[in-house]
Amino acid sequence: MEEIQNSTSNNQTMNEKPVIAVVGFPRSGTSLMMRMLHQGGLDVVAGNYASYEDDRANFCNEEFEFLRDCGGKAVKLLEAQRMRLPEISYNFIWMRRQAREQGKSQAKFLKQVMALPVEPEAGERLAQGILRDTLPAQARLMRMTRSNLCEVWFERLLSYPREEALKVQNFLNAVLDVDAMVAQVKKRPTGCLEGFMELEWAGR
């Protein structure tokens, strides 16, 4: 899946700017994409410039009316398909990652950051859940909102950052600083590594 056009997007008014929502399951590259969009020139809605998360965007919250004021801005919405999103326009950038590596990274986060007990097979179970839930989650987003969706793979973003940055720019129909976006991508293997990029950005 590269890009999906939702037919209801034709109902958008000419002066209505869609919310640019970076979505997906945790540990898929959402923070990196937010950083790229920010450095590329977009305004972002975030409580910090490391994880790029906003407390109002937690899927456990009951309402997300703040998004009505986020037109034209980028906001990170993990597990967006579980949120009661307001009926406004969205351009979703869905971050995907090879499920086994994403599962490992989720397990690493639970153990090292959340200090939770993690069984050795947890990464594999998490990977199975990612494979099972991705397409239904994407379909739910497209049903519940007036939206378009572009899928970006983490592995391709690391390997071909300029191509992926240009794809995102074209999807958003925006003029972005592609060189600045590309500069945020650190050359590294695509698998799950020790450490966290977000902590590096925070200087920790």
C-alpha positions in Angstrom: 0.0 0.0 0.0 1.6 3.3 -1.1 -1.2 5.9 -1.1 -4.9 5.7 -0.6 -7.3 8.4 -1.7 -10.6 8.3 0.3 -13.5 9.4 -1.9 -15.0 11.4 0.9 -12.0 13.8 0.7 -13.8 15.5 -2.2 -16.1 17.0 0.4 -13.3 19.1 1.9 -13.8 22.8 1.6 -11.1 24.8 -0.3 -9.9 26.6 2.8 -9.8 23.6 5.1 -6.3 22.4 5.8 -6.1 18.7 6.7 -4.3 17.7 9.9 -1.1 15.9 9.0 -1.2 12.9 11.3 1.8 10.7 11.6 0.3 7.3 12.7 1.1 3.7 13.1 2.0 1.3 15.9 4.7 2.1 18.4 8.4 1.8 17.4 7.7 2.1 13.6 9.6 5.4 13.0 6.9 7.9 13.8 9.3 10.1 15.8 11.7 10.1 13.0 9.0 11.2 10.5 7.8 13.9 12.8 11.4 15.2 13.1 11.8 15.2 9.4 8.5 17.1 8.9 9.5 19.6 11.6 13.0 20.2 10.1 11.4 20.3 6.6 9.4 23.4 7.6 6.1 22.2 9.0 4.6 23.4 12.2 4.3 20.5 14.7 2.0 19.8 17.6 4.3 18.2 20.3 5.1 18.4 23.9 8.8 17.9 23.2 11.2 17.6 20.2 12.5 14.1 21.1 9.5 11.8 21.0 7.3 14.5 19.4 4.4 13.3 21.5 1.6 15.5 22.9 -0.2 14.5 26.1 -3.5 15.3 24.4 -2.8 12.7 21.8 -2.8 9.7 24.0 -5.3 7.1 22.8 -6.6 6.6 26.3 -8.1 10.1 26.3 -11.8 10.4 25.7 -11.8 13.4 23.3 -9.4 14.9 20.7 -11.1 18.2 19.9 -7.7 19.9 20.0 -7.1 18.5 16.5 -9.6 20.9 15.1 -7.0 23.6 15.6 -4.2 21.6 14.0 -5.0 22.0 10.3 -1.8 22.2 8.3 0.3 21.0 11.2 1.9 17.7 11.9 0.9 15.7 15.0 1.9 12.2 16.1 -1.1 9.9 16.8 0.0 6.5 17.9 -2.8 3.9 17.8 -5.0 6.5 16.0 -7.5 3.9 14.9 -8.5 3.5 18.6 -9.2 7.2 19.0 -12.5 9.0 18.6 -11.2 11.5 16.1 -13.2 14.6 15.2 -14.8 14.5 11.7 -12.3 16.8 10.0 -9.8 16.2 7.1 -6.6 14.3 7.7 -3.6 13.4 5.7 -2.3 10.2 7.4 1.3 9.2 7.1 1.3 5.6 8.3 4.7 4.4 9.4 5.4 0.7 8.9 8.3 -1.5 9.8 9.3 -5.1 9.4 7.1 -6.7 12.0 9.8 -8.9 13.7 12.1 -6.0 14.2 9.3 -3.8 15.3 8.2 -6.4 17.8 11.8 -6.6 19.2 11.9 -2.8 19.5 8.5 -2.7 21.3 9.8 -5.4 23.8 13.0 -3.4 24.3 11.0 -0.3 25.0 8.8 -2.1 27.6 11.8 -3.5 29.3 14.3 -0.6 29.2 12.0 2.4 29.4 8.9 1.2 31.1 10.8 -1.2 33.4 8.3 -3.9 32.8 9.0 -7.6 33.0 9.3 -8.9 29.4 9.4 -12.6 28.5 11.9 -13.8 25.9 9.1 -14.6 23.4 7.4 -11.2 23.8 8.9 -9.7 20.7 7.5 -12.5 18.5 4.1 -12.2 20.0 4.1 -8.4 19.5 5.2 -9.0 15.8 2.3 -11.3 15.2 -0.1 -8.7 16.6 1.3 -6.1 14.2 0.9 -8.4 11.2 -2.7 -9.2 12.3 -3.8 -5.6 13.1 -2.2 -3.4 10.5 -4.6 -3.6 7.6 -7.8 -3.5 9.8 -6.4 -0.5 11.6 -5.7 1.3 8.3 -9.2 0.4 7.0 -10.8 1.8 10.2 -9.0 5.1 9.8 -10.2 5.4 6.3 -13.8 4.7 7.3 -14.0 7.0 10.2 -12.6 10.2 8.7 -12.3 12.3 5.6 -8.8 11.4 4.8 -6.0 10.3 2.5 -3.3 7.8 3.6 0.4 7.4 2.5 2.4 4.4 3.8 6.1 4.8 4.5 8.3 1.9 5.4 10.9 2.5 8.1 13.4 0.4 6.2 13.0 2.3 3.0 13.2 5.6 4.9 16.6 4.6 6.3 17.9 3.2 3.0 16.4 5.8 0.6 15.7 8.9 2.6 15.5 11.3 -0.3 13.1 9.2 -2.3 10.8 8.8 0.7 11.0 12.5 1.7 10.0 13.4 -1.9 7.2 10.9 -1.7 5.9 12.5 1.5 6.3 16.0 0.0 4.2 15.0 -3.0 1.6 13.3 -0.9 1.1 16.5 1.2 1.3 18.7 -1.9 3.6 21.0 0.1 6.9 22.7 -0.4 9.3 21.2 2.2 13.1 21.5 2.7 13.9 18.0 1.5 17.6 18.4 2.2 16.9 19.2 5.8 14.5 16.2 6.0 17.1 13.9 4.6 19.7 15.2 7.1 17.7 13.8 10.0 18.1 10.2 8.8 21.1 8.6 10.5 22.9 5.9 8.5 22.4 2.7 10.4 21.3 -0.9 10.0 17.5 -1.3 9.7 17.1 -3.9 12.4 16.4 -3.3 16.1 19.5 -1.8 17.7 20.5 -1.0 21.3 19.4 2.4 22.5 16.8 4.9 21.2 17.0 7.7 18.7 14.7 9.8 20.8 17.1 9.8 23.7 19.9 10.8 21.4 17.8 13.8 20.2 17.1 14.7 23.8 20.9 14.7 24.5 20.6 11.7 26.9 
